[in-house]
């Protein structure tokens, strides 16, 4: 599962997921745009368009039975009600391998 959220909501999302017992995530600073279409800024008197807005991408692997709850947690903790709140993408994971122990599947998550 991947979620793209506003940067200032990261701590809220992390805290909510941790409180629910969902641990382990990868976080990356990313830039992008959707319907928001960027915005204009002034720099030294010149106006320019910022096409890509800063976002945070969170990657999580959760058991199938935890997907809906995880989605609800992310929505409730990341939502501001304004454009640009982000998106959640749910994709299947074919295999997980813990490198240190070579465990596979749900034991490796």
C-alpha positions in Angstrom: 0.0 0.0 0.0 1.2 3.5 -0.8 -0.2 6.7 0.4 0.8 10.2 -0.8 -0.1 12.8 1.7 0.7 16.5 2.7 4.0 16.7 4.5 2.7 18.3 7.7 0.3 15.3 8.2 3.1 12.7 8.4 3.4 12.7 12.2 -0.4 12.4 12.6 -0.5 9.5 10.2 2.5 7.8 11.8 1.2 8.2 15.3 -2.3 6.9 14.4 -0.8 3.8 12.6 1.5 3.1 15.5 -1.3 3.4 18.0 -3.3 0.8 16.0 -0.3 -1.6 16.1 0.6 -1.1 12.5 4.4 -0.8 12.4 7.0 -0.6 9.7 6.8 1.9 7.0 9.0 3.5 4.4 8.7 7.3 4.0 10.1 9.4 1.1 9.9 13.1 0.2 8.3 13.3 -3.3 7.0 16.0 -5.6 3.9 15.8 -7.8 0.6 17.2 -8.7 -2.9 16.1 -9.5 -6.0 18.2 -9.7 -4.2 20.8 -7.6 -2.1 21.8 -10.7 0.6 23.5 -8.8 0.5 27.2 -7.9 2.2 30.5 -8.8 4.8 32.2 -6.6 6.7 35.5 -6.7 10.5 35.5 -6.6 12.4 38.8 -6.8 9.4 40.4 -8.5 9.0 37.7 -11.1 6.0 35.3 -11.1 6.7 31.7 -11.8 4.6 28.5 -11.7 5.5 25.7 -9.3 4.3 22.6 -11.1 5.3 20.0 -8.6 4.2 20.3 -5.0 6.1 18.7 -2.1 4.4 15.6 -0.8 5.2 12.6 1.4 4.9 9.0 0.1 4.4 6.3 2.7 4.8 2.7 1.8 3.3 0.0 4.0 2.8 -3.8 3.8 -0.1 -5.1 5.8 -2.0 -8.3 6.0 -5.1 -8.6 3.8 -7.4 -8.4 6.8 -5.8 -5.1 7.9 -6.1 -3.2 4.6 -9.5 -1.6 5.2 -8.6 -0.5 8.7 -5.3 0.9 7.6 -7.0 2.9 4.8 -9.5 4.3 7.4 -6.6 5.3 9.7 -4.7 7.1 6.9 -7.8 8.9 5.7 -8.8 10.0 9.2 -5.3 11.2 10.2 -4.3 12.8 6.8 -7.5 14.4 5.7 -7.8 18.2 5.9 -10.8 18.4 3.6 -8.9 20.6 1.2 -7.6 19.9 -2.3 -4.3 18.1 -2.3 -4.9 15.8 0.7 -3.5 12.9 -1.4 -4.3 9.4 -2.5 -3.9 5.8 -1.3 -3.0 3.1 -3.7 -3.5 -0.6 -2.7 -1.6 -3.2 -4.6 -1.0 -6.9 -3.9 2.4 -8.0 -2.7 3.5 -11.3 -4.2 6.3 -12.1 -1.8 8.1 -10.6 1.2 11.5 -11.8 2.3 13.3 -10.6 5.5 16.9 -10.4 4.4 18.5 -11.0 7.8 16.6 -14.2 8.7 15.4 -15.3 5.2 11.9 -15.6 6.5 9.2 -15.4 3.9 5.5 -14.4 3.7 3.6 -13.1 6.7 6.5 -14.0 9.1 8.7 -11.5 7.2 6.3 -8.6 7.5 
